[in-house]
Amino acid sequence: GDERSRESPAPAEAQMQAGVEGGGRVSHCCWKCSVTQLKKIFWGVAVVLGVCSSWSGSTQLAKLTFKKFDAPFTLTWFATNWNFLFFPLYYLGHVFKSAEKQSPKQRYRECCGFFGDNGLTLKVFFTKAAPFGVLWTLTNYLYLHAIKKINTTDVSVLFCCNKAFVFLLSWIVLRDRFMGVRIVAAIFAIAGIVMMTYADGFHSHSVIGIALVVGSASMSALYKVLFKLLLGSAKFGEAALFLSVLAVFNVLFVTCIPVILYFTKVEYWSSFDTIPWGNLCGFSILLLTFNILLNFGIAITYPTLISLGIVLSVPVNAVVDHYTSEIVFNSVRVIAIVIIGLGFLLLLLPEEWDVWVVKLLTRLKVRKKEEIPEGNGDIGSGLPNKSRRTRPSMSS
C-alpha cells in the first residue's frame, strides 16, 4: 500500500497536477497568442508608416514634378507601366517563403484560373481586364490633374471620400448590409466636399480641382465594386497577376494617347533631356510601393491599420503645404478636413460593432453589480438577527 501510494499520486494530488499542467498549457497558448498579436501590431505600425509615407510622398513628388514637366496623363501612363513588376515580385516572395517551389510557368497557369476555366484568353482580356485598365488610368489621371489645380492637402483629404462611395455603390449594386453609421459617414463625406468648396470661395480653379478629385474617388470606388461583382475575391498571386495584366493593357492600348497629346501640344516638352527622370521614377516607385502595401499588407497585419495610413497622409501633406505653399487653414477648411476624416474612420467600423458595444455595456453593468461592498450585505443581514433576538416568544 505504501509503494502503491508512492508510485501513483492521490486523486486530489492528480487533480492538482492536472490543473497545473492544464494551466501551463493555457498560459503557454495565451503567451503564443499575445506574441502573435504583438507581431501583427508591430508589422501593422510598419505598414501604416509605409502607406502614409508612400502615399503622401508620391502626392508631393507629383506636385513637384509638374513644375518642370506639365504632363499628368504621360505621368499616369509611365507610372502604370511599373505595375508589370507586381507578378515578378510576388513570384520572388513565393520562392523564398513557400515550401513547394513552382516554376514561373506553373505559378502563372495556377493564377490564371482566377480568370475562368480557360485562363487568360483574348476574350477574357477585353471583357474582364480592359475595363479595369480604363478605370485605373482615369483614377490616377484625375487625381494627378487635380494636384495641378489645388493643394495636396485638399486632394488627399477629398480622395478619402472614395470609401464612402464604395459603401454607397456596394449597398445599391451588391446589396450589402445596410448600416446606419455608414450612411452617417457618407453624409459627412458629402458635407465635407461642400465645405471644402466653400473654403476657397467657389473660385473656378478650386471648383474644377475638387470636381477632379471627387471624380477620381468615384472611379476608384467603381473599380473596387465592379471587381467584387465581376471577379469576386482574389488571392495574392491572382491579384498580382491581374495588376500586371493592367500594365500590359496600358502598354498596348494607352500608349497612343500620350503620343497624340504630345503632337497636339496639349502635353508638350521641348526635349527628352529636360524631362525630370528622377522625379518620374521616384513617383512611380512610391506609387508601386503604396499599391503593394495596400494589396498585400493584409498578409501580415489588420486591414483597418492599413486604411489608417491613408488618413494619416492628410496631416503629413498639411504640414508640407504649410511650409511650401500659400495654403490658408481657415476654420471652414479645418472643419471640412475633420468631418471627412471622421466619416472615413466611421467606415472602418466592423459590421458587428453594435453587437460588440452592447456586449461591452452589459459586461460593465455586471461588473458594477459584482463590485457592491460585502460590508453592506453584513449590515443588512445583521439587523433582522437583532430584531429576532429582541422579539418576545409566543410561549411566554
NORPE-V870259 format. One record per pair of residues at least 4 apart in sequence whose C-alpha atoms are under 7 Angstrom apart, sorted by the first residue. I is the first residue (numbers start at 0). J is the second residue. Records with the same first field share a line. If there is no record, write none. Layout:
I->J + J
//
This chain:
0->4
1->5
2->6
3->7
4->8
8->12 + 13
9->13
10->14
11->15
12->16
13->17
14->18
15->19
16->20
17->21
18->22
19->23
20->24
21->25
22->26
23->27
24->28
25->29
26->30
27->31
28->32
29->33
30->34
31->35
32->36
33->37
34->38
35->39
36->40
37->41
38->42
39->43 + 299 + 300
40->44 + 300
41->45
42->46 + 299 + 300
43->47 + 300 + 301 + 304
44->48
45->49
46->50 + 292 + 296 + 305
47->51 + 304 + 305 + 307 + 308
48->52 + 308
49->53
50->54 + 289 + 292 + 305 + 308 + 309
51->55 + 308 + 309 + 311 + 312
52->56
53->57 + 285 + 286 + 288 + 289
54->58 + 286 + 289 + 312
55->59 + 312 + 315 + 316
56->60 + 285
57->61 + 282 + 285 + 286
58->62 + 151
59->63 + 151
60->64 + 278 + 282
61->65 + 282
62->146 + 147
64->68 + 278
65->69
68->274
69->266
70->74 + 266
71->75 + 140 + 143 + 144
72->76 + 140 + 257
73->77 + 257
74->78 + 279
75->79 + 136 + 139 + 140
76->80 + 249
78->283
79->246 + 249
80->246 + 249 + 250
81->283 + 287
82->242 + 243 + 246 + 287
83->243 + 246
84->88 + 243
85->89 + 239 + 240 + 242 + 243
86->90 + 239 + 240 + 243
87->91
88->92
89->93 + 236 + 239
90->94
91->95
92->96
93->97
94->100
101->105 + 106
102->106
103->107
104->108
105->109
106->110
107->111
108->112
110->236 + 237
111->118 + 119
112->116 + 118
113->237
114->118 + 119
119->123 + 124
120->124
121->125
122->126
123->127
124->128 + 129
125->129
126->130
128->132 + 245
129->133 + 248
130->134
131->135 + 222
132->136 + 245 + 248 + 249
133->137
134->138 + 218 + 222
135->139
136->140
137->141 + 215 + 218
138->142 + 215 + 218 + 219
139->143 + 215
140->144
141->145 + 211 + 212 + 214 + 215
142->146 + 211 + 212 + 215
145->149 + 154 + 208 + 211 + 212
146->150 + 151 + 154
148->204 + 205 + 208
149->153 + 205 + 208
150->154
151->155 + 316
152->156 + 313 + 316 + 317
153->157
154->158 + 212
155->159 + 313
156->313 + 336 + 339
157->192 + 212 + 213
158->212 + 213 + 216
159->343
160->164 + 188 + 216 + 339
161->165 + 216 + 217 + 219 + 220
162->166 + 220 + 343
163->167 + 184 + 185 + 188
164->168 + 217 + 220
165->169 + 220 + 224
166->170
167->171
168->172 + 224
169->173 + 174 + 175 + 224
170->174 + 175 + 176 + 177
173->228
178->182
179->183
180->184 + 345
181->185 + 345 + 346
182->186
183->187
184->188 + 342 + 343 + 345 + 346
185->189 + 342
186->190
187->191 + 338 + 339 + 342
188->192 + 339 + 342
189->193
190->194
191->195 + 335 + 336 + 338 + 339
192->196
193->197
194->198 + 331 + 332 + 335
195->332 + 335
196->200 + 201 + 205 + 206
197->201
198->331 + 332
199->205
201->205 + 206
202->206
203->207
204->208
205->209
206->210
207->211
208->212
209->213
210->214
211->215
212->216
213->217
214->218
215->219
216->220
217->221
218->222
219->223
220->224
221->225
222->226
223->227
224->228
225->229
226->230 + 231
227->231 + 232
233->237 + 238
234->238
235->239 + 295
236->240
237->241
238->242
239->243
240->244
241->245
242->246
243->247
244->248
245->249
246->250
247->251
248->252
249->253 + 254
250->254
254->258
255->259
256->260
257->261
258->262
259->263
260->264 + 265 + 266
261->265 + 266 + 267
275->279
276->280
277->281
278->282
279->283
280->284
281->285
282->286
283->287
284->288
285->289
286->290
287->291
288->292
289->293
290->294
291->295
292->296
293->305
296->300
297->301 + 302
301->305
302->306
303->307 + 347
304->308
307->311
308->312
310->340
311->315
312->316
313->317
314->318
315->319
316->320
317->321
318->322
319->323
320->324 + 326
321->325 + 326
328->332 + 333
329->333
330->334
331->335
332->336
333->337
334->338
335->339
336->340
337->341
338->342
339->343
340->344
341->345
342->346
343->347
348->352
351->355
352->356
353->357
354->358
355->359
356->360
357->361
358->362
359->363
360->364
361->365
362->366
363->367
364->368
365->369
366->370
373->377
374->378
375->379
376->380
377->381
378->382
380->384
381->385
382->386
383->387
384->388
385->389
386->390
//
